[in-house]
Amino acid sequence: MKNRLEEIRKQRGIKQEELADVMGVSRQTISSLENGRYNPSVILAIKLARYFEMNVEDIFIYEEANDEK
């Protein structure tokens, strides 16, 4: 899953630490999300979308794998 979290966060002038505090997670969690090393829980994805007043799908982009056989 790809995401636009870093782009959106920077556009709004919010530091990773600030976002982490508001979300109740560590700065490392925000960093891992932004770098694609971690997929958020449904609850965290919804909290982030509400915080940025966006739809979840506007932040997180699900790309289905092509399993051609």
Buried (B, 14 or more C-beta within 10 A) or exposed (E): EEBBBBEBBEEEEBEBEBBBEEBEBEBEBBBBBBEEEBBBEEEBBEBBBEBBEEEBEEBBEEEEEEEEE
